Amino acid sequence: MRAPTRRSFQRAAIAALALGTLATTAAPSAGAGPRDRAEQARARSAMPVVVARDFQWAGVPDDLRLGTYDFTFVNSSRQQPHEIVFFKVDDGTKVHDVVAAANREDEPFFNDFRGVSFAEPLSVQRTEEFEPGFTVGRADLGDEGRYAYICFIPDVRTGKPHYQLGMVGLLDVE
């Protein structure tokens, strides 16, 4: 297991699979996301849709304003399930630092969990609460600094984690 928060993700992923849904349409819970209309407009324009492709991302900006972002996660792959997991990391962290920590299974590196979403091949996951306090499709980027986003799922052909194949990135929040 890579990090304590990984267990929570696995419960959510299992719940999504058990529901047998390819697309969920649950509305965000009350109070979710940026609070005022200006913040909501920025959130919608900044990160409304994140797309996973084999093995790259689209729709994740390089920088965002502080806030909690509800987003739609689209998996355009025909064969690979994908996830996006957000973590707060130290300023100055580089992509190779994130990959090295994941390779070492360095749990403390990934302890500041900030959000997750999961989607089976050719499916969509929208913001949905699976259990109290655990919502997929939401990224809590409420502190200034650097955030990593990563896919830990293994490749269906090689068994290599997707982050080793390029599904890892960084964004800055001000």
N, C-alpha and C positions, 0 to 999 in steps of 0.2 A: 504494500500500500504506500502510495507516494506522500500523502498528507492526511491529517485527521479529517479535513473537509471532504476528502475523496469519498468517504463512506456516505456522507449526506448526498453527494451527487449520485452515487450508485443507487441509493434508495429512490431518488427522484427519477432516474433513468428507468429503473425497474417498474416504477409506478406508471410511467408513460407507456412503456411497452405493454404492461398488463392491461391498460385501458384499450389497447389496440387501435389507437388513433394515429392517423398520419398528420392531421392538422388539428390544433386546438384553438378555440376561439374565446376562451375565458377572458373576461375583462380584468384589468389590473385591480387589485384590492383598493379600497378607499384609502386615500392618503399616499398612494404609491407614486413614485416619480417626482419630477420637479414640481414645486409648490405653486408658483404663480404662472400666469399665462405666458409671460415673456420666457420664463424658464422652460415651460412646456413646449413652446415654439422652437426654442433652441434645441431641446432634446429631440424633437421630431425631425428637425433638419440636420442634426449632427449625427445621430446613430439610429435611424428608424429601422434599417434592415441590415443585418450582417449575413453575408453569404459565404458558405464553406464550399470550396472546390478542392479537388484532389491535386495538390496539397498546398493550398493557398487560401487567403482570405480576401474578401471584398467588402467594402462598406465600413470598415473600422478606421476612423480618422486617426491622424498622427497626434492630434491634441483636441481636448474638449474643455469645456468650462465645468466647474464643480457641479455635481448633481447626482441624482439617482436616475438612471436611464432604463426605461422599459423598451425592449426592442424585439423585433421579429428575427428569428434565426432560420435561415433557409439553407438546406443542404441540397446542393445541385448535383451531387455525386450519384452515379447510378449503382455503385457497389459499396461504398464506404459509409458507415455511420460517422458522425462528427460531433464534437462538443466544442464549446468555447468556455474556458474557465478564466476568470479575471482574478489577479492577485496584486496587492500593493507591494512594490519592491522599492529598494533604496534608489535615491537619485543617482544617476551615473551608471545604473545597471544597463548592460548591453545584452543583445539577444544571445550571444554566446554564453553569458553568465547564466541566463535562464536555462538554456539547454544543458549546460554543465551541471547545474543544481538538479535538474530533472534526471539526468543520467546517474547522479550519485544518490538519487532518492533522498535528497536533503530536505526532510520535512520542515525544519524551521524556516527555510527559504520560502515555503509556500503556505505558511500559517495565516497570513493576512488575506484570507479569502474574501472576494468582493462580488462574486456573481458567477452564474453558470447558465448554459442552455445546451440542449442535446437534441439532435434530430437524426432519425434514420435516413437511409438513402431516399432521395427524391421526396423529401417531406419538409414540413414547416413546423416550427415550435414558436408559439406566441407566449407572451408573459402569462404565467399561470402559477398559482400557489398550490403546492402539493401537500404541504403540512404547515401548521403555524410556524412562521419564521423562516420557511424555506420556499423561495419563489424562483422558478426558472425564467429566463428571459429578462432578467433585471441585473443591472450592474450598478453597485453603490460606489460611485466615484466622488465621494463627498469630501475627500481630503486632497489638498494640493500635493503634487508629486508625480511619480512615475508608476505606471501599472503595466504588468505583463498580461498577455492573453495567450492561451496555449490549448492544444488538443492532445490529450494523453492517450487516446484510443489507439490500439495497435492496428496496423495495416492488415487487411484481410489476406493479402498474398504473402508478405514477408514477415509479418509479426512485429516489425519495427514500429515504435510509437510515432504517431503522426508529427509530433514536434520535431523529431529527427529528420523528417522529410520536408520540413519547411513551415509547418503550421504553428508558428510562434511569432509573437510580435510585441511591440511596446507602444504605449501612448502616454502622453503627458497631460496632466490636468492642472489648470490654473483657476 
